[in-house]
Structures are given as structure tokens and as C-alpha cells.
Amino acid sequence: EVGALGRVFAHADEDLPRTEADKTSAVHFLRFELDSAMCAALKGGAALKLGVDHAQYLHEVEAPAAVRASLTADLD
């Protein structure tokens, strides 16, 4: 969640090639599609919240400034 601009849900890149059909990769990637307003808000210092939204488990935490800065640097 970026400031008051709403939540962004992860997209799993599940279509990556595998070395063997019955073996999963050791590394999995999640992609978050932020719009230009969200990118600008993060660059301007907006709060970034990370969370899990599942019927059996709900949790949310605000990203520390260092984590937010590191992730925001990847937007360039």
C-alpha cells in the first residue's frame, strides 16, 4: 500500500523456465505494478505498507525508511 493511493497486489512470475519439469526454482519473484502516481508518492516520501491479506492470516507493517528508500531507488 502506497500512502493513501491504495493497495497493490503481487504478481508471481510462475512461467519461468525450470531445469527439470518436476523441480521448482529455489528463487521466486513477485512483481508489483505501481502506477506513476504511486511512484511519485514514494519518491516524495509517502508511507509504504507491506502485508498479507488472507482469510487465515492478516498482517500489515509499515516499511522502515531504509527499506522504503531502497525499494524506491529501484523505480528509476
PDB file with one MODEL, atoms N, CA, C and O in Angstrom:
MODEL        1
ATOM      1  N   GLU A   1       0.856  -1.175   0.000  1.00  0.00           N
ATOM      2  CA  GLU A   1       0.000   0.000   0.000  1.00  0.00           C
ATOM      3  C   GLU A   1       0.897   1.232   0.000  1.00  0.00           C
ATOM      4  O   GLU A   1       1.817   1.345   0.810  1.00  0.00           O
ATOM      5  N   VAL A   2       0.620   2.140  -0.908  1.00  0.00           N
ATOM      6  CA  VAL A   2       1.408   3.362  -1.031  1.00  0.00           C
ATOM      7  C   VAL A   2       0.572   4.539  -0.537  1.00  0.00           C
ATOM      8  O   VAL A   2      -0.413   4.917  -1.173  1.00  0.00           O
ATOM      9  N   GLY A   3       0.969   5.119   0.602  1.00  0.00           N
ATOM     10  CA  GLY A   3       0.247   6.250   1.160  1.00  0.00           C
ATOM     11  C   GLY A   3      -1.247   6.005   1.180  1.00  0.00           C
ATOM     12  O   GLY A   3      -1.705   4.962   1.648  1.00  0.00           O
ATOM     13  N   ALA A   4      -2.004   6.961   0.675  1.00  0.00           N
ATOM     14  CA  ALA A   4      -3.463   6.826   0.611  1.00  0.00           C
ATOM     15  C   ALA A   4      -3.928   6.410  -0.784  1.00  0.00           C
ATOM     16  O   ALA A   4      -5.113   6.516  -1.101  1.00  0.00           O
ATOM     17  N   LEU A   5      -2.999   5.938  -1.618  1.00  0.00           N
ATOM     18  CA  LEU A   5      -3.322   5.609  -3.010  1.00  0.00           C
ATOM     19  C   LEU A   5      -3.820   4.180  -3.199  1.00  0.00           C
ATOM     20  O   LEU A   5      -4.153   3.788  -4.318  1.00  0.00           O
ATOM     21  N   GLY A   6      -3.874   3.413  -2.146  1.00  0.00           N
ATOM     22  CA  GLY A   6      -4.439   2.067  -2.248  1.00  0.00           C
ATOM     23  C   GLY A   6      -3.412   0.962  -2.286  1.00  0.00           C
ATOM     24  O   GLY A   6      -2.203   1.186  -2.328  1.00  0.00           O
ATOM     25  N   ARG A   7      -3.948  -0.236  -2.268  1.00  0.00           N
ATOM     26  CA  ARG A   7      -3.114  -1.443  -2.251  1.00  0.00           C
ATOM     27  C   ARG A   7      -2.692  -1.858  -3.648  1.00  0.00           C
ATOM     28  O   ARG A   7      -3.372  -1.590  -4.639  1.00  0.00           O
ATOM     29  N   VAL A   8      -1.551  -2.519  -3.692  1.00  0.00           N
ATOM     30  CA  VAL A   8      -1.026  -3.104  -4.928  1.00  0.00           C
ATOM     31  C   VAL A   8      -0.782  -4.574  -4.625  1.00  0.00           C
ATOM     32  O   VAL A   8      -0.046  -4.898  -3.693  1.00  0.00           O
ATOM     33  N   PHE A   9      -1.383  -5.456  -5.388  1.00  0.00           N
ATOM     34  CA  PHE A   9      -1.218  -6.887  -5.137  1.00  0.00           C
ATOM     35  C   PHE A   9      -0.110  -7.458  -6.014  1.00  0.00           C
ATOM     36  O   PHE A   9       0.092  -7.029  -7.149  1.00  0.00           O
ATOM     37  N   ALA A  10       0.589  -8.421  -5.465  1.00  0.00           N
ATOM     38  CA  ALA A  10       1.732  -9.032  -6.141  1.00  0.00           C
ATOM     39  C   ALA A  10       1.287  -9.927  -7.295  1.00  0.00           C
ATOM     40  O   ALA A  10       0.215 -10.532  -7.270  1.00  0.00           O
ATOM     41  N   HIS A  11       2.155  -9.985  -8.309  1.00  0.00           N
ATOM     42  CA  HIS A  11       2.007 -10.924  -9.418  1.00  0.00           C
ATOM     43  C   HIS A  11       3.201 -11.864  -9.343  1.00  0.00           C
ATOM     44  O   HIS A  11       4.349 -11.419  -9.347  1.00  0.00           O
ATOM     45  N   ALA A  12       2.933 -13.157  -9.276  1.00  0.00           N
ATOM     46  CA  ALA A  12       4.013 -14.142  -9.245  1.00  0.00           C
ATOM     47  C   ALA A  12       4.412 -14.485 -10.670  1.00  0.00           C
ATOM     48  O   ALA A  12       3.562 -14.761 -11.516  1.00  0.00           O
ATOM     49  N   ASP A  13       5.701 -14.465 -10.923  1.00  0.00           N
ATOM     50  CA  ASP A  13       6.209 -14.859 -12.247  1.00  0.00           C
ATOM     51  C   ASP A  13       6.397 -16.374 -12.253  1.00  0.00           C
ATOM     52  O   ASP A  13       7.508 -16.876 -12.086  1.00  0.00           O
ATOM     53  N   GLU A  14       5.291 -17.092 -12.449  1.00  0.00           N
ATOM     54  CA  GLU A  14       5.318 -18.549 -12.375  1.00  0.00           C
ATOM     55  C   GLU A  14       5.687 -19.214 -13.692  1.00  0.00           C
ATOM     56  O   GLU A  14       5.879 -20.430 -13.729  1.00  0.00           O
ATOM     57  N   ASP A  15       5.789 -18.460 -14.756  1.00  0.00           N
ATOM     58  CA  ASP A  15       6.045 -19.054 -16.067  1.00  0.00           C
ATOM     59  C   ASP A  15       7.525 -19.089 -16.432  1.00  0.00           C
ATOM     60  O   ASP A  15       7.869 -19.233 -17.605  1.00  0.00           O
ATOM     61  N   LEU A  16       8.401 -18.959 -15.441  1.00  0.00           N
ATOM     62  CA  LEU A  16       9.833 -19.001 -15.713  1.00  0.00           C
ATOM     63  C   LEU A  16      10.269 -20.432 -16.000  1.00  0.00           C
ATOM     64  O   LEU A  16       9.709 -21.372 -15.436  1.00  0.00           O
ATOM     65  N   PRO A  17      11.268 -20.610 -16.876  1.00  0.00           N
ATOM     66  CA  PRO A  17      11.706 -21.971 -17.203  1.00  0.00           C
ATOM     67  C   PRO A  17      12.325 -22.681 -16.000  1.00  0.00           C
ATOM     68  O   PRO A  17      12.914 -22.051 -15.122  1.00  0.00           O
ATOM     69  N   ARG A  18      12.181 -23.975 -15.981  1.00  0.00           N
ATOM     70  CA  ARG A  18      12.749 -24.811 -14.921  1.00  0.00           C
ATOM     71  C   ARG A  18      13.795 -25.727 -15.523  1.00  0.00           C
ATOM     72  O   ARG A  18      13.736 -26.061 -16.707  1.00  0.00           O
ATOM     73  N   THR A  19      14.755 -26.131 -14.701  1.00  0.00           N
ATOM     74  CA  THR A  19      15.773 -27.053 -15.198  1.00  0.00           C
ATOM     75  C   THR A  19      15.199 -28.446 -15.387  1.00  0.00           C
ATOM     76  O   THR A  19      15.644 -29.199 -16.253  1.00  0.00           O
ATOM     77  N   GLU A  20      14.194 -28.790 -14.560  1.00  0.00           N
ATOM     78  CA  GLU A  20      13.507 -30.076 -14.671  1.00  0.00           C
ATOM     79  C   GLU A  20      12.022 -29.834 -14.419  1.00  0.00           C
ATOM     80  O   GLU A  20      11.668 -28.986 -13.600  1.00  0.00           O
ATOM     81  N   ALA A  21      11.156 -30.560 -15.107  1.00  0.00           N
ATOM     82  CA  ALA A  21       9.716 -30.336 -15.016  1.00  0.00           C
ATOM     83  C   ALA A  21       9.154 -30.564 -13.617  1.00  0.00           C
ATOM     84  O   ALA A  21       8.180 -29.916 -13.236  1.00  0.00           O
ATOM     85  N   ASP A  22       9.745 -31.465 -12.850  1.00  0.00           N
ATOM     86  CA  ASP A  22       9.216 -31.790 -11.523  1.00  0.00           C
ATOM     87  C   ASP A  22       9.963 -31.080 -10.396  1.00  0.00           C
ATOM     88  O   ASP A  22       9.808 -31.432  -9.226  1.00  0.00           O
ATOM     89  N   LYS A  23      10.759 -30.098 -10.741  1.00  0.00           N
ATOM     90  CA  LYS A  23      11.581 -29.403  -9.753  1.00  0.00           C
ATOM     91  C   LYS A  23      11.283 -27.904  -9.820  1.00  0.00           C
ATOM     92  O   LYS A  23      11.303 -27.310 -10.898  1.00  0.00           O
ATOM     93  N   THR A  24      11.011 -27.303  -8.675  1.00  0.00           N
ATOM     94  CA  THR A  24      10.740 -25.874  -8.648  1.00  0.00           C
ATOM     95  C   THR A  24      12.044 -25.092  -8.461  1.00  0.00           C
ATOM     96  O   THR A  24      13.045 -25.633  -7.991  1.00  0.00           O
ATOM     97  N   SER A  25      12.012 -23.854  -8.825  1.00  0.00           N
ATOM     98  CA  SER A  25      13.173 -22.992  -8.669  1.00  0.00           C
ATOM     99  C   SER A  25      13.406 -22.683  -7.199  1.00  0.00           C
ATOM    100  O   SER A  25      12.464 -22.681  -6.407  1.00  0.00           O
ATOM    101  N   ALA A  26      14.644 -22.425  -6.833  1.00  0.00           N
ATOM    102  CA  ALA A  26      14.973 -22.066  -5.448  1.00  0.00           C
ATOM    103  C   ALA A  26      14.636 -20.606  -5.170  1.00  0.00           C
ATOM    104  O   ALA A  26      14.547 -20.200  -4.011  1.00  0.00           O
ATOM    105  N   VAL A  27      14.451 -19.825  -6.211  1.00  0.00           N
ATOM    106  CA  VAL A  27      14.157 -18.404  -6.066  1.00  0.00           C
ATOM    107  C   VAL A  27      12.839 -18.105  -6.778  1.00  0.00           C
ATOM    108  O   VAL A  27      12.633 -18.511  -7.922  1.00  0.00           O
ATOM    109  N   HIS A  28      11.961 -17.397  -6.094  1.00  0.00           N
ATOM    110  CA  HIS A  28      10.685 -16.999  -6.682  1.00  0.00           C
ATOM    111  C   HIS A  28      10.585 -15.483  -6.644  1.00  0.00           C
ATOM    112  O   HIS A  28      11.046 -14.842  -5.699  1.00  0.00           O
ATOM    113  N   PHE A  29       9.987 -14.924  -7.665  1.00  0.00           N
ATOM    114  CA  PHE A  29       9.902 -13.478  -7.793  1.00  0.00           C
ATOM    115  C   PHE A  29       8.453 -13.015  -7.728  1.00  0.00           C
ATOM    116  O   PHE A  29       7.548 -13.666  -8.249  1.00  0.00           O
ATOM    117  N   LEU A  30       8.259 -11.890  -7.083  1.00  0.00           N
ATOM    118  CA  LEU A  30       6.968 -11.224  -7.084  1.00  0.00           C
ATOM    119  C   LEU A  30       7.141  -9.860  -7.738  1.00  0.00           C
ATOM    120  O   LEU A  30       8.142  -9.177  -7.521  1.00  0.00           O
ATOM    121  N   ARG A  31       6.175  -9.479  -8.523  1.00  0.00           N
ATOM    122  CA  ARG A  31       6.220  -8.209  -9.240  1.00  0.00           C
ATOM    123  C   ARG A  31       5.059  -7.352  -8.767  1.00  0.00           C
ATOM    124  O   ARG A  31       3.941  -7.843  -8.612  1.00  0.00           O
ATOM    125  N   PHE A  32       5.323  -6.068  -8.537  1.00  0.00           N
ATOM    126  CA  PHE A  32       4.301  -5.122  -8.101  1.00  0.00           C
ATOM    127  C   PHE A  32       4.193  -4.023  -9.155  1.00  0.00           C
ATOM    128  O   PHE A  32       5.166  -3.317  -9.421  1.00  0.00           O
ATOM    129  N   GLU A  33       3.034  -3.883  -9.742  1.00  0.00           N
ATOM    130  CA  GLU A  33       2.829  -2.889 -10.798  1.00  0.00           C
ATOM    131  C   GLU A  33       2.306  -1.599 -10.183  1.00  0.00           C
ATOM    132  O   GLU A  33       1.122  -1.485  -9.865  1.00  0.00           O
ATOM    133  N   LEU A  34       3.193  -0.636 -10.020  1.00  0.00           N
ATOM    134  CA  LEU A  34       2.844   0.664  -9.453  1.00  0.00           C
ATOM    135  C   LEU A  34       2.541   1.637 -10.581  1.00  0.00           C
ATOM    136  O   LEU A  34       3.231   1.646 -11.601  1.00  0.00           O
ATOM    137  N   ASP A  35       1.521   2.447 -10.402  1.00  0.00           N
ATOM    138  CA  ASP A  35       1.252   3.466 -11.422  1.00  0.00           C
ATOM    139  C   ASP A  35       2.145   4.680 -11.165  1.00  0.00           C
ATOM    140  O   ASP A  35       2.849   4.731 -10.156  1.00  0.00           O
ATOM    141  N   SER A  36       2.118   5.643 -12.064  1.00  0.00           N
ATOM    142  CA  SER A  36       3.022   6.796 -11.964  1.00  0.00           C
ATOM    143  C   SER A  36       2.757   7.619 -10.706  1.00  0.00           C
ATOM    144  O   SER A  36       3.689   8.176 -10.126  1.00  0.00           O
ATOM    145  N   ALA A  37       1.497   7.703 -10.280  1.00  0.00           N
ATOM    146  CA  ALA A  37       1.179   8.453  -9.063  1.00  0.00           C
ATOM    147  C   ALA A  37       1.796   7.788  -7.835  1.00  0.00           C
ATOM    148  O   ALA A  37       2.283   8.472  -6.935  1.00  0.00           O
ATOM    149  N   MET A  38       1.773   6.463  -7.800  1.00  0.00           N
ATOM    150  CA  MET A  38       2.371   5.731  -6.680  1.00  0.00           C
ATOM    151  C   MET A  38       3.889   5.900  -6.656  1.00  0.00           C
ATOM    152  O   MET A  38       4.482   6.092  -5.595  1.00  0.00           O
ATOM    153  N   CYS A  39       4.506   5.829  -7.824  1.00  0.00           N
ATOM    154  CA  CYS A  39       5.964   6.021  -7.903  1.00  0.00           C
ATOM    155  C   CYS A  39       6.333   7.423  -7.418  1.00  0.00           C
ATOM    156  O   CYS A  39       7.278   7.588  -6.647  1.00  0.00           O
ATOM    157  N   ALA A  40       5.591   8.420  -7.867  1.00  0.00           N
ATOM    158  CA  ALA A  40       5.869   9.795  -7.458  1.00  0.00           C
ATOM    159  C   ALA A  40       5.664   9.967  -5.957  1.00  0.00           C
ATOM    160  O   ALA A  40       6.449  10.648  -5.297  1.00  0.00           O
ATOM    161  N   ALA A  41       4.613   9.354  -5.416  1.00  0.00           N
ATOM    162  CA  ALA A  41       4.352   9.457  -3.979  1.00  0.00           C
ATOM    163  C   ALA A  41       5.480   8.837  -3.169  1.00  0.00           C
ATOM    164  O   ALA A  41       5.914   9.412  -2.171  1.00  0.00           O
ATOM    165  N   LEU A  42       5.964   7.663  -3.590  1.00  0.00           N
ATOM    166  CA  LEU A  42       7.076   7.033  -2.876  1.00  0.00           C
ATOM    167  C   LEU A  42       8.335   7.884  -2.941  1.00  0.00           C
ATOM    168  O   LEU A  42       9.047   8.029  -1.948  1.00  0.00           O
ATOM    169  N   LYS A  43       8.602   8.439  -4.103  1.00  0.00           N
ATOM    170  CA  LYS A  43       9.782   9.305  -4.251  1.00  0.00           C
ATOM    171  C   LYS A  43       9.652  10.559  -3.397  1.00  0.00           C
ATOM    172  O   LYS A  43      10.652  11.162  -3.005  1.00  0.00           O
ATOM    173  N   GLY A  44       8.405  10.949  -3.110  1.00  0.00           N
ATOM    174  CA  GLY A  44       8.150  12.113  -2.268  1.00  0.00           C
ATOM    175  C   GLY A  44       8.087  11.788  -0.781  1.00  0.00           C
ATOM    176  O   GLY A  44       7.856  12.674   0.041  1.00  0.00           O
ATOM    177  N   GLY A  45       8.293  10.511  -0.432  1.00  0.00           N
ATOM    178  CA  GLY A  45       8.338  10.126   0.972  1.00  0.00           C
ATOM    179  C   GLY A  45       7.062   9.525   1.540  1.00  0.00           C
ATOM    180  O   GLY A  45       6.939   9.393   2.757  1.00  0.00           O
ATOM    181  N   ALA A  46       6.111   9.157   0.688  1.00  0.00           N
ATOM    182  CA  ALA A  46       4.868   8.550   1.171  1.00  0.00           C
ATOM    183  C   ALA A  46       5.154   7.251   1.916  1.00  0.00           C
ATOM    184  O   ALA A  46       6.144   6.570   1.648  1.00  0.00           O
ATOM    185  N   ALA A  47       4.282   6.925   2.844  1.00  0.00           N
ATOM    186  CA  ALA A  47       4.416   5.685   3.601  1.00  0.00           C
ATOM    187  C   ALA A  47       4.222   4.480   2.682  1.00  0.00           C
ATOM    188  O   ALA A  47       3.448   4.526   1.726  1.00  0.00           O
ATOM    189  N   LEU A  48       4.936   3.413   2.990  1.00  0.00           N
ATOM    190  CA  LEU A  48       4.815   2.152   2.263  1.00  0.00           C
ATOM    191  C   LEU A  48       4.480   1.073   3.278  1.00  0.00           C
ATOM    192  O   LEU A  48       5.226   0.844   4.230  1.00  0.00           O
ATOM    193  N   LYS A  49       3.349   0.415   3.064  1.00  0.00           N
ATOM    194  CA  LYS A  49       2.957  -0.681   3.948  1.00  0.00           C
ATOM    195  C   LYS A  49       3.056  -1.996   3.188  1.00  0.00           C
ATOM    196  O   LYS A  49       2.744  -2.066   1.999  1.00  0.00           O
ATOM    197  N   LEU A  50       3.491  -3.029   3.886  1.00  0.00           N
ATOM    198  CA  LEU A  50       3.598  -4.377   3.337  1.00  0.00           C
ATOM    199  C   LEU A  50       2.696  -5.275   4.167  1.00  0.00           C
ATOM    200  O   LEU A  50       2.593  -5.110   5.382  1.00  0.00           O
ATOM    201  N   GLY A  51       2.046  -6.223   3.510  1.00  0.00           N
ATOM    202  CA  GLY A  51       1.154  -7.060   4.287  1.00  0.00           C
ATOM    203  C   GLY A  51       0.742  -8.336   3.600  1.00  0.00           C
ATOM    204  O   GLY A  51       1.064  -8.592   2.440  1.00  0.00           O
ATOM    205  N   VAL A  52       0.016  -9.125   4.364  1.00  0.00           N
ATOM    206  CA  VAL A  52      -0.576 -10.374   3.899  1.00  0.00           C
ATOM    207  C   VAL A  52      -2.075 -10.234   4.102  1.00  0.00           C
ATOM    208  O   VAL A  52      -2.529  -9.872   5.188  1.00  0.00           O
ATOM    209  N   ASP A  53      -2.846 -10.523   3.053  1.00  0.00           N
ATOM    210  CA  ASP A  53      -4.293 -10.411   3.109  1.00  0.00           C
ATOM    211  C   ASP A  53      -4.895 -11.771   2.738  1.00  0.00           C
ATOM    212  O   ASP A  53      -5.224 -12.024   1.579  1.00  0.00           O
ATOM    213  N   HIS A  54      -5.030 -12.630   3.737  1.00  0.00           N
ATOM    214  CA  HIS A  54      -5.527 -13.983   3.530  1.00  0.00           C
ATOM    215  C   HIS A  54      -6.581 -14.268   4.607  1.00  0.00           C
ATOM    216  O   HIS A  54      -6.466 -13.780   5.731  1.00  0.00           O
ATOM    217  N   ALA A  55      -7.570 -15.031   4.279  1.00  0.00           N
ATOM    218  CA  ALA A  55      -8.645 -15.313   5.232  1.00  0.00           C
ATOM    219  C   ALA A  55      -8.121 -15.933   6.531  1.00  0.00           C
ATOM    220  O   ALA A  55      -8.705 -15.720   7.593  1.00  0.00           O
ATOM    221  N   GLN A  56      -7.047 -16.682   6.456  1.00  0.00           N
ATOM    222  CA  GLN A  56      -6.490 -17.348   7.629  1.00  0.00           C
ATOM    223  C   GLN A  56      -5.383 -16.542   8.315  1.00  0.00           C
ATOM    224  O   GLN A  56      -4.965 -16.868   9.426  1.00  0.00           O
ATOM    225  N   TYR A  57      -4.912 -15.479   7.637  1.00  0.00           N
ATOM    226  CA  TYR A  57      -3.801 -14.714   8.216  1.00  0.00           C
ATOM    227  C   TYR A  57      -3.797 -13.298   7.651  1.00  0.00           C
ATOM    228  O   TYR A  57      -3.641 -13.105   6.445  1.00  0.00           O
ATOM    229  N   LEU A  58      -3.966 -12.332   8.507  1.00  0.00           N
ATOM    230  CA  LEU A  58      -3.906 -10.924   8.112  1.00  0.00           C
ATOM    231  C   LEU A  58      -2.795 -10.254   8.907  1.00  0.00           C
ATOM    232  O   LEU A  58      -2.729 -10.383  10.129  1.00  0.00           O
ATOM    233  N   HIS A  59      -1.935  -9.547   8.215  1.00  0.00           N
ATOM    234  CA  HIS A  59      -0.859  -8.825   8.904  1.00  0.00           C
ATOM    235  C   HIS A  59      -0.412  -7.666   8.019  1.00  0.00           C
ATOM    236  O   HIS A  59      -0.395  -7.779   6.793  1.00  0.00           O
ATOM    237  N   GLU A  60      -0.053  -6.558   8.650  1.00  0.00           N
ATOM    238  CA  GLU A  60       0.394  -5.365   7.921  1.00  0.00           C
ATOM    239  C   GLU A  60       1.459  -4.670   8.759  1.00  0.00           C
ATOM    240  O   GLU A  60       1.366  -4.611   9.985  1.00  0.00           O
ATOM    241  N   VAL A  61       2.467  -4.147   8.079  1.00  0.00           N
ATOM    242  CA  VAL A  61       3.539  -3.422   8.756  1.00  0.00           C
ATOM    243  C   VAL A  61       3.995  -2.275   7.846  1.00  0.00           C
ATOM    244  O   VAL A  61       4.018  -2.419   6.624  1.00  0.00           O
ATOM    245  N   GLU A  62       4.352  -1.154   8.442  1.00  0.00           N
ATOM    246  CA  GLU A  62       4.896  -0.057   7.654  1.00  0.00           C
ATOM    247  C   GLU A  62       6.378  -0.315   7.431  1.00  0.00           C
ATOM    248  O   GLU A  62       7.109  -0.633   8.368  1.00  0.00           O
ATOM    249  N   ALA A  63       6.815  -0.177   6.190  1.00  0.00           N
ATOM    250  CA  ALA A  63       8.222  -0.403   5.858  1.00  0.00           C
ATOM    251  C   ALA A  63       9.076   0.671   6.515  1.00  0.00           C
ATOM    252  O   ALA A  63       8.733   1.852   6.469  1.00  0.00           O
ATOM    253  N   PRO A  64      10.183   0.269   7.125  1.00  0.00           N
ATOM    254  CA  PRO A  64      11.099   1.269   7.688  1.00  0.00           C
ATOM    255  C   PRO A  64      11.634   2.177   6.572  1.00  0.00           C
ATOM    256  O   PRO A  64      11.645   1.794   5.402  1.00  0.00           O
ATOM    257  N   ALA A  65      12.066   3.357   6.940  1.00  0.00           N
ATOM    258  CA  ALA A  65      12.540   4.346   5.960  1.00  0.00           C
ATOM    259  C   ALA A  65      13.641   3.783   5.067  1.00  0.00           C
ATOM    260  O   ALA A  65      13.652   4.055   3.866  1.00  0.00           O
ATOM    261  N   ALA A  66      14.562   3.008   5.625  1.00  0.00           N
ATOM    262  CA  ALA A  66      15.672   2.456   4.826  1.00  0.00           C
ATOM    263  C   ALA A  66      15.165   1.460   3.780  1.00  0.00           C
ATOM    264  O   ALA A  66      15.668   1.433   2.657  1.00  0.00           O
ATOM    265  N   VAL A  67      14.185   0.655   4.138  1.00  0.00           N
ATOM    266  CA  VAL A  67      13.607  -0.307   3.190  1.00  0.00           C
ATOM    267  C   VAL A  67      12.851   0.441   2.101  1.00  0.00           C
ATOM    268  O   VAL A  67      13.001   0.142   0.916  1.00  0.00           O
ATOM    269  N   ARG A  68      12.040   1.413   2.501  1.00  0.00           N
ATOM    270  CA  ARG A  68      11.296   2.220   1.519  1.00  0.00           C
ATOM    271  C   ARG A  68      12.256   2.907   0.556  1.00  0.00           C
ATOM    272  O   ARG A  68      12.014   2.920  -0.651  1.00  0.00           O
ATOM    273  N   ALA A  69      13.339   3.477   1.070  1.00  0.00           N
ATOM    274  CA  ALA A  69      14.323   4.167   0.224  1.00  0.00           C
ATOM    275  C   ALA A  69      14.984   3.200  -0.756  1.00  0.00           C
ATOM    276  O   ALA A  69      15.180   3.534  -1.925  1.00  0.00           O
ATOM    277  N   SER A  70      15.324   2.016  -0.285  1.00  0.00           N
ATOM    278  CA  SER A  70      15.960   1.021  -1.154  1.00  0.00           C
ATOM    279  C   SER A  70      15.026   0.575  -2.274  1.00  0.00           C
ATOM    280  O   SER A  70      15.433   0.487  -3.432  1.00  0.00           O
ATOM    281  N   LEU A  71      13.782   0.296  -1.925  1.00  0.00           N
ATOM    282  CA  LEU A  71      12.806  -0.118  -2.946  1.00  0.00           C
ATOM    283  C   LEU A  71      12.488   1.024  -3.906  1.00  0.00           C
ATOM    284  O   LEU A  71      12.321   0.798  -5.105  1.00  0.00           O
ATOM    285  N   THR A  72      12.404   2.244  -3.388  1.00  0.00           N
ATOM    286  CA  THR A  72      12.125   3.409  -4.229  1.00  0.00           C
ATOM    287  C   THR A  72      13.255   3.658  -5.212  1.00  0.00           C
ATOM    288  O   THR A  72      13.012   4.100  -6.335  1.00  0.00           O
ATOM    289  N   ALA A  73      14.486   3.381  -4.805  1.00  0.00           N
ATOM    290  CA  ALA A  73      15.633   3.563  -5.709  1.00  0.00           C
ATOM    291  C   ALA A  73      15.526   2.647  -6.933  1.00  0.00           C
ATOM    292  O   ALA A  73      16.056   2.972  -7.995  1.00  0.00           O
ATOM    293  N   ASP A  74      14.848   1.512  -6.793  1.00  0.00           N
ATOM    294  CA  ASP A  74      14.668   0.591  -7.919  1.00  0.00           C
ATOM    295  C   ASP A  74      13.652   1.092  -8.939  1.00  0.00           C
ATOM    296  O   ASP A  74      13.531   0.510 -10.016  1.00  0.00           O
ATOM    297  N   LEU A  75      12.919   2.162  -8.622  1.00  0.00           N
ATOM    298  CA  LEU A  75      11.915   2.692  -9.541  1.00  0.00           C
ATOM    299  C   LEU A  75      12.533   3.512 -10.665  1.00  0.00           C
ATOM    300  O   LEU A  75      11.867   3.788 -11.663  1.00  0.00           O
ATOM    301  N   ASP A  76      13.769   3.898 -10.523  1.00  0.00           N
ATOM    302  CA  ASP A  76      14.426   4.703 -11.563  1.00  0.00           C
ATOM    303  C   ASP A  76      14.947   3.851 -12.695  1.00  0.00           C
ATOM    304  O   ASP A  76      15.525   4.375 -13.647  1.00  0.00           O
TER     305      ASP A  76
ENDMDL
END
